[in-house]
């Protein structure tokens, strides 16, 4: 599916605020509400829009600790089962396949270090094929975002030097 500048503007508005009304989007992009509705439905059908969710504050939900857990597997034959098992674990927010000493890097949320240790011992290390893990705890987050760079980023112009 090809998309045009208007589709990009619609997607950018929705990724910033999924609760925007289609009428408001239509006004911003210069289309009718039914046209915006059809474009959104088409982008959903083609998988460009995966869904609409509420983004929760993990600290207010009692899960202030973020850890990055590198996982090594005994053999590549364990990959499918490992990934299937991860799908069931809501504490694992992300799973990335890596090049290097470890096969995967997980982003995990937990209530505290003890809860993280328990999760790693009881859930991750018990998955068939996991040979070793290495965890790093994040001390603070300086940037977290779900936004994709769909529109050209605005940059401040540098002042011209001496004229």
C-alpha positions as CSV (number, residue, x, y, z in Angstrom):
1,X,0.0,0.0,0.0
2,X,1.4,3.4,-0.9
3,X,0.7,6.3,1.3
4,X,0.7,10.0,0.6
5,X,1.5,13.2,2.6
6,X,-2.0,13.3,4.0
7,X,-1.8,9.7,5.2
8,X,1.5,10.6,7.0
9,X,-0.1,13.6,8.6
10,X,-3.0,11.5,9.8
11,X,-0.7,8.8,11.2
12,X,1.5,11.4,12.9
13,X,-1.6,13.0,14.6
14,X,-2.9,9.6,15.7
15,X,0.4,8.4,17.1
16,X,0.6,11.5,19.2
17,X,-3.0,11.3,20.4
18,X,-5.1,8.2,19.5
19,X,-8.2,9.8,21.0
20,X,-8.3,12.7,18.4
21,X,-11.7,12.8,16.7
22,X,-11.8,12.1,13.0
23,X,-13.5,15.4,12.6
24,X,-10.6,17.2,14.1
25,X,-8.1,15.3,12.0
26,X,-10.2,16.1,8.9
27,X,-10.1,19.8,9.7
28,X,-6.3,19.7,10.1
29,X,-5.6,17.8,6.9
30,X,-8.3,19.5,4.7
31,X,-10.5,16.4,4.1
32,X,-14.0,15.4,5.1
33,X,-14.6,13.2,8.1
34,X,-15.7,10.2,6.0
35,X,-12.6,10.5,3.9
36,X,-10.4,10.4,7.0
37,X,-12.4,7.5,8.3
38,X,-11.8,5.6,5.1
39,X,-8.1,6.3,5.1
40,X,-7.7,5.2,8.7
41,X,-9.7,2.0,8.0
42,X,-7.5,1.3,5.0
43,X,-4.3,1.8,7.0
44,X,-5.7,-0.6,9.7
45,X,-6.5,-3.2,7.1
46,X,-3.0,-3.0,5.7
47,X,-1.4,-3.3,9.1
48,X,0.1,0.2,9.2
49,X,-2.0,0.9,12.3
50,X,-1.8,-2.1,14.7
51,X,-4.4,-0.8,17.2
52,X,-5.2,1.8,19.7
53,X,-4.1,1.5,23.3
54,X,-3.9,3.5,26.6
55,X,-0.3,4.1,27.6
56,X,0.0,3.4,31.3
57,X,2.5,5.0,33.7
58,X,4.5,2.0,34.9
59,X,5.6,3.8,38.1
60,X,2.0,4.6,39.1
61,X,1.1,1.0,38.3
62,X,3.7,-0.2,40.8
63,X,6.3,-1.3,38.4
64,X,9.0,1.4,38.6
65,X,12.0,-0.9,37.9
66,X,13.2,-1.4,34.3
67,X,15.8,-4.0,33.5
68,X,17.4,-5.1,30.3
69,X,18.1,-8.8,30.3
70,X,20.4,-10.5,27.8
71,X,19.6,-14.1,27.1
72,X,21.7,-16.9,25.6
73,X,20.2,-20.1,24.3
74,X,21.8,-23.5,24.2
75,X,20.9,-24.0,20.5
76,X,18.9,-22.2,17.8
77,X,16.4,-25.0,17.9
78,X,15.1,-23.5,21.2
79,X,14.3,-20.1,19.6
80,X,10.7,-20.7,18.6
81,X,9.7,-22.1,22.0
82,X,11.6,-19.3,23.8
83,X,9.8,-16.6,21.9
84,X,6.4,-18.4,22.3
85,X,6.9,-18.5,26.1
86,X,7.9,-14.8,26.2
87,X,4.6,-13.9,24.5
88,X,2.8,-15.1,27.7
89,X,4.9,-12.9,30.0
90,X,3.5,-9.4,30.4
91,X,6.5,-8.3,32.4
92,X,8.6,-8.6,29.2
93,X,7.7,-5.6,27.2
94,X,10.2,-6.0,24.4
95,X,12.3,-8.8,22.9
96,X,15.1,-8.1,20.4
97,X,17.1,-10.6,18.5
98,X,20.8,-9.7,18.7
99,X,24.1,-10.3,17.0
100,X,26.8,-11.2,19.5
101,X,27.3,-13.3,22.6
102,X,23.6,-13.2,23.6
103,X,20.7,-14.2,21.3
104,X,18.1,-11.8,22.8
105,X,17.7,-8.6,24.8
106,X,14.5,-8.3,26.9
107,X,13.0,-5.1,28.4
108,X,11.4,-6.2,31.7
109,X,9.3,-4.2,34.2
110,X,9.3,-5.2,37.9
111,X,8.2,-3.8,41.2
112,X,11.7,-3.9,42.8
113,X,15.0,-5.8,42.6
114,X,13.6,-8.8,44.6
115,X,10.7,-9.1,42.2
116,X,13.0,-8.9,39.2
117,X,15.3,-11.6,40.7
118,X,12.2,-13.8,41.3
119,X,10.9,-13.3,37.8
120,X,14.3,-14.1,36.3
121,X,14.7,-17.3,38.4
122,X,11.1,-18.6,38.1
123,X,10.2,-17.5,34.6
124,X,13.1,-16.7,32.3
125,X,15.7,-19.3,33.6
126,X,13.1,-22.1,33.5
127,X,12.3,-21.6,29.8
128,X,13.7,-24.6,27.9
129,X,17.0,-23.8,26.2
130,X,18.0,-20.8,28.2
131,X,21.6,-21.3,29.1
132,X,22.5,-18.0,30.8
133,X,21.3,-14.4,31.3
134,X,22.8,-11.1,32.2
135,X,20.7,-8.3,33.6
136,X,21.2,-4.6,33.8
137,X,18.9,-2.4,35.9
138,X,18.1,1.1,34.6
139,X,18.8,3.8,37.1
140,X,16.5,6.3,35.3
141,X,15.0,6.9,31.9
142,X,15.9,10.0,30.0
143,X,13.6,9.3,27.0
144,X,10.9,6.9,26.3
145,X,8.7,7.3,23.3
146,X,6.3,5.4,21.0
147,X,6.5,8.0,18.3
148,X,8.0,7.2,14.8
149,X,9.6,10.0,12.7
150,X,6.9,10.3,10.1
151,X,7.2,14.0,9.4
152,X,10.4,16.0,8.8
153,X,11.8,16.9,12.2
154,X,11.9,20.6,13.0
155,X,15.3,21.9,13.7
156,X,16.4,25.3,14.9
157,X,18.5,27.2,12.4
158,X,22.0,27.9,13.5
159,X,22.8,31.7,13.7
160,X,25.0,32.8,10.9
161,X,28.5,33.7,12.0
162,X,29.8,37.3,11.7
163,X,28.7,39.3,8.7
